[in-house]
Amino acid sequence: MSGMKQVFDEVIRKVKPNMAEVQVSFELFSRIASFVKDEYGLSAKLMGSVAKDTFLTGDKDLDIFVFFPVSVSREDLERKGLEIGKAVFEKFGCRDYVVSYAEHPYTKGVIDRYEVEVVPAYSIRSTKNLRSAVDRTPFHTKYVLSNLKRNDEVRVLKKFLKGIGCYGSDLKTEGFSGYLCEILVIHYGSFLKVIEGAQDWKYQQIIDASGFYSSRSYKTVARMFKDQPLIVVDPVDKNRNVAAVLSLQKLSRFIVCARKFSVKPELKYFFPRKRRIDGLSIVRAYEDKGVRIYAVVFERPADVIEDVLYPQLRKMLLNFVGFLGRNDFVCVDSWVFGDDECGVGFKVANVNVSKYKVVCGPSVFNQVKHQEGFIKMHKNRKVWLKDDRYVAEVERECLLIDDCVKLFFGGSKDDVKGRGVPANIADGICAGFRVLKGKQVLKVKSREFWDGVENRI
């Protein structure tokens, strides 16, 4: 435990903001809130980790909500909200602010080196009266301020998750949100107890901090949040899973790292060293195993935000890997990347297949019309019986994996979309794509590509 305490104390020393940093954050918020009140007569409140005192030093983020009465129409809220947001950034010297979209549009930009978001929301008294998803946020803040007693424990959990690459509820990361970290610490009591509890989590573990559901109804809860690997019921809305974005991959990584940290607590989980990647050695090591690394690189779609880009890349990858499998190419690993370059990476165990493959048909005990249909379908091919089933010899479309890859990504935009590639991605592919293999992948500059190649725990 002494080793654990030493690590904890050192992490807190490095990540806890000092009073001056806190004061500067609130002073900037106060100036913006006063401007909104004076110019528009509306109340602005600070949300997010700064408001809840769970932010890490150096995290210069201010989430400012501007509240409208419920009598204002949704259309007017969006219009006026953007007007106010733009006015805020122009008033405080930010000319390159942008309009982003969640459930409705909001503005964001940089003021005095702070990432500031100005979000319009409705002023409601209960989550039963939600007009939009962002209307929950004040209730989240109120819940945390009322129930969190050990703020530094949240800071340590956040830093641990950042260190292992599992922090962030954006659709690129698919990790733990700040609010989820706060709920876990409230529920378990401390960072260490979260780590201990996570080691015994089951698939679709249910954490219900507010006790909305009895244990007898957990099967119903699991069905409500089907295919979501961790279920953390929102303490202010029993119909919402706070961990909905969390992927199975990131949840699994957290559980494994929690187990390893418990055995040997080290600062490297919080402050990992940036690894130097020896691409050539990695490529050679895989080739010695009989595995070849590929990358398909194409133009990143313009004006497509990451929360749209990465889900679309994953959808394309799923269809592509399925296409390889149907052509009998064994893909042992695959991933997407979209940082410096855009594309997919994959590793295959075979780069060629035989000219013919055998397809299996109906049993002689099935209906005769099905047997006759199979024979007719393959009338110009060799057909025979294997045990009780008809089988046929079919010539393959692709004998080499390079041809298979080019077939999937080639053709017109409609051809590419027809293979399950989203329209935004199809535009980039049709503008030109490169297929790199073996040592050729050393040309890929994307850090995300090489992280996928290494695929470490």
KAWO-V394151 format. One record per helix or strand of 2 or more residues. SS is the DSSP state (h for helix, s for strand). FROM is the first residue (numbers start at 1). TO is the last residue. Records with the same first field share a line. If there is no record, write none. Layout:
SS->FROM-TO / FROM-TO
This chain:
h->2-15 / 19-40 / 48-52 / 74-91 / 127-129 / 133-147 / 151-163 / 178-188 / 191-198 / 215-224 / 248-263 / 267-269 / 279-288 / 306-326 / 368-377 / 401-409 / 413-418 / 423-430 / 438-443 / 447-454
s->43-47 / 61-68 / 98-101 / 105-111 / 114-122 / 205-207 / 230-234 / 237-241 / 292-298 / 331-337 / 342-348 / 356-363 / 383-386 / 389-395 / 433-437
